[in-house]
């Protein structure tokens, strides 16, 4: 063995010896949202707004990640960085130079990633350092079901148009689900949340009628979106493992927007009602907030959702509530921007408090 090879091997040995690798199945890592653990050494995910957290000892922390994605990083309650991960498996330094004590780290997915799943392989801590017990998991839970509005599509972009060649970059870097109305509302209550949303999807008809047969409910039961777009196969969600107190439903914009033909109203009503009934079975006692907003060109959504809620109440259902919001839609392609999402959250929060009895934090 020559001197160069010896030094190289010694350097690698020194790096490995000086680190403590924590695998994703460690019970002290908390996961929120839909993750696939078919392989316990991999946490696979692609729904928007998923997040994980843990408390670690030491001065630094890196994560082994794979899959093009953007994350917001929070350390000890403060946002410290926007973390961009490439498509290939890589070790990403999350934080360094901290005081040698214990720290709470939260990594929140900002982006939609509907065609490529991401993988979390674990974390790397300083030598001799470990995970500590995490904070108690919040007992309150809110699920948000919807489309691009719920996902926060390009909500950080300042403008309704951009150059065609920049579109993908804008959507990737300036979509921030963490600043959409769902997480903002959940934060007011210290609640867990899931964002089960997919841009362009409708309940029975997608935007402009594209991808017929692949509306939101095609994906809703699945842990992962990307495999459904490739092979049509994904592990199923175990609804018994996470029971929301409230489900905020924001689906229907794409059913009645852009170019006709639009969704058949009777079919829409039937499928919407069937979804409510099914969720009642999956989550006994859950409450529903059914959302509607003005849409172009015929403003069909508001009367449809109002009609569904009124019909439910007429049948004696006391778990369904109507919520209407308005937005300026100054973000990309006429989507709600950050100010719109704050406004929606401000208006939605009192309704959630009223129907749950929760205090606002």
Secondary structure by P-SEA (a helix, b strand, c coil): ccaaaaaaaaaaaaaaaabbbbccccccccccccccccccccccccccccccccccccccccccccccbbbbbbccccccccccccccbbbbbcccccccbbbbbbbbbccccccbbbbbcbbbbccccccccccccccbbbbbbbcccccccccccccccccccaaaaaaaccccccccaaaaaaaaacbbbbbcccccccccccccccccccccccccccccccccccccbbbbbccccccccbbbbbccccccccccccccaaaaaaaaaaaaaaaaaaccbbbbbbbbcccccccaaaaaaaaaaaaaaaaccccbbbbbbccccccccccccaaaaaaaaaaaaaaaaaacccccc
